[in-house]
Amino acid sequence: MGKTIQLRVDESLQEVLERIRKEVALDMKRKYGLNEITLHGTLASQILAAKIRRQKFLNFRIRRIGLNKGILELI
């Protein structure tokens, strides 16, 4: 995992990161039968960076915090 830094970005990038976060959350909810999934911190920017680098696979795990709830974490 990379370190967190403060960075000023245009509002459009913030919107893109939010869209990625929602898309990934919806995909994981469908795939793993969850009602609720959380993506914390810089996870959306890490996923965007992997897409730009054309990384085909991401190592992740879903830490279950309830019967139908989880937190997505990159390994």
Secondary structure as a PSIPRED ss2 file (coil, helix, strand):
# PSIPRED VFORMAT (PSIPRED V4.0)

   1 M C   1.000  0.000  0.000
   2 G C   1.000  0.000  0.000
   3 K C   1.000  0.000  0.000
   4 T C   1.000  0.000  0.000
   5 I C   1.000  0.000  0.000
   6 Q C   1.000  0.000  0.000
   7 L C   1.000  0.000  0.000
   8 R C   1.000  0.000  0.000
   9 V C   1.000  0.000  0.000
  10 D C   1.000  0.000  0.000
  11 E H   0.000  1.000  0.000
  12 S H   0.000  1.000  0.000
  13 L H   0.000  1.000  0.000
  14 Q H   0.000  1.000  0.000
  15 E H   0.000  1.000  0.000
  16 V H   0.000  1.000  0.000
  17 L H   0.000  1.000  0.000
  18 E H   0.000  1.000  0.000
  19 R H   0.000  1.000  0.000
  20 I H   0.000  1.000  0.000
  21 R H   0.000  1.000  0.000
  22 K H   0.000  1.000  0.000
  23 E H   0.000  1.000  0.000
  24 V H   0.000  1.000  0.000
  25 A H   0.000  1.000  0.000
  26 L H   0.000  1.000  0.000
  27 D H   0.000  1.000  0.000
  28 M H   0.000  1.000  0.000
  29 K H   0.000  1.000  0.000
  30 R H   0.000  1.000  0.000
  31 K H   0.000  1.000  0.000
  32 Y H   0.000  1.000  0.000
  33 G C   1.000  0.000  0.000
  34 L C   1.000  0.000  0.000
  35 N C   1.000  0.000  0.000
  36 E E   0.000  0.000  1.000
  37 I E   0.000  0.000  1.000
  38 T E   0.000  0.000  1.000
  39 L E   0.000  0.000  1.000
  40 H C   1.000  0.000  0.000
  41 G C   1.000  0.000  0.000
  42 T C   1.000  0.000  0.000
  43 L H   0.000  1.000  0.000
  44 A H   0.000  1.000  0.000
  45 S H   0.000  1.000  0.000
  46 Q H   0.000  1.000  0.000
  47 I H   0.000  1.000  0.000
  48 L H   0.000  1.000  0.000
  49 A H   0.000  1.000  0.000
  50 A H   0.000  1.000  0.000
  51 K H   0.000  1.000  0.000
  52 I H   0.000  1.000  0.000
  53 R C   1.000  0.000  0.000
  54 R C   1.000  0.000  0.000
  55 Q C   1.000  0.000  0.000
  56 K C   1.000  0.000  0.000
  57 F C   1.000  0.000  0.000
  58 L C   1.000  0.000  0.000
  59 N C   1.000  0.000  0.000
  60 F E   0.000  0.000  1.000
  61 R E   0.000  0.000  1.000
  62 I E   0.000  0.000  1.000
  63 R E   0.000  0.000  1.000
  64 R E   0.000  0.000  1.000
  65 I C   1.000  0.000  0.000
  66 G C   1.000  0.000  0.000
  67 L C   1.000  0.000  0.000
  68 N C   1.000  0.000  0.000
  69 K E   0.000  0.000  1.000
  70 G E   0.000  0.000  1.000
  71 I E   0.000  0.000  1.000
  72 L E   0.000  0.000  1.000
  73 E E   0.000  0.000  1.000
  74 L E   0.000  0.000  1.000
  75 I C   1.000  0.000  0.000
